[in-house]
Amino acid sequence: QVQLVESGGGLVQPGGSLRLSCVASGIRVSIAAMGWYRQAPGKERELVAAITETYSTNYKDSVKGRFTISRDNAKNTVYLQMNSLKPEDTAVYYCNTVYGYPRISWGQGTQVTVSS
């Protein structure tokens, strides 16, 4: 069964940091382009960061310089390091495939709340 499990979210003050993890089963993250998405209340889900099989990365403009996507093939896990967090980063964060790879059923996501 193909499954994605996100974790690492929480409540953090503006300027703080969090590291999200996405553990995949039934699919090898090393052979798929993977990404982190987020969905804020009342808004559509959006892609914020992506990493290809060759470790090329891309970011939404609003997170460039603050977020870093990476993966550990041995652990079959994709990470999102988020620094200098802002209130507008508040959302539920999900991981999934990107760039035309077959989409996997969405996991439960992990809530990130940036507030003082």
N, C-alpha and C positions, 0 to 999 in steps of 0.2 A: 504494500500500500504506500502510495506516494503521500508524504506529509511534511508540512513545514511548521515548526514550533518556534515562535518568537518569545523573547524574554529580555529583561534588563531595563524596562521602563520604570518610571516613578515620578515623584514630585521633586522638582529642583528649582532653585532660585535663578532668576536671570543672571546670565554670565557663567552658570554652572555647566557641568559636563555629565554625560551619560554614555554608556557603551551598550548598544543593543546586540543581541545574538540571535541568529536564526539557524536552528539545527534542522537539517534536511534528512529525510529517510525515503528510500525508494528512488532516489535520483542522486546522481553525483554532481555536486556543485562545480566540479572541475571541468565538466563538459557542457555546461550551459551558461549563458549570460544571465546573471542574477541581479536583482535590484531591490532597493528599499522604497516602499511607497508609504504615503501617509494620508489620512483622511481626518480633517477637522470637522467639528459639528456644523452641519448645514452646507458642507462643501463636498465636491467630488474628490475621489481618490486621485492622488497625483504621485508621479514618480519623482523621487528626490535624488537618488544616487543609483548608479549601475556599474557593474564590473563584468568585463567579458572573460572568455576563456583564456585570453592572452594577457589578462590583468590590465587592460585598458579601462580607464574609469571616466565617468561623466557625471556631472552634478547639475542640479537645478541652480540657476543663478543665485537665488536667495540664500543658498547654503554653501556656496563655494568659499573655500578658505576656512570654513568652520566644521564641516562634516568630512569624514574619511571613510570610504567603504573598503573592506578587505575581505579575504576569505582564507580559511585554513582547510586545504583539501584533505589532510589526514583526519581532521575532525568533522569533515563534511559540513562546515559551518560558515556562514557569512556574517560579518560584523558591520556595525555602523557606529563609529566613534563620533560623538556629537559634542562639540565644544562651543563656548560662548553662546549658550542657548538663549533664545529670545521668547517672549510670550507667544509670538506668532508661530513658533515651532510646536505649540501644543496640538496634539493630534494622537490618533491611534496609528501606530506604525506597523506595517506588514512587510514581509519579504515575498518575492515571487520571481518567476522568470521574466525576462525582458527581451526586446528586439526580435519578436516573432517566434521565440521558443514556445512550445505548447504551455499554456497557463496551467498551473496547479491549483487545486482547490484552496481557497484562501484559508489561512489559519485564523486563530482568534485574535492575533495582533497583540501589541503591547502598548499600554497607555503611557504617553509622555505628557506631563503637565509642567509648564514653566510659569511659575508665579511666585511673587514675594509674599 
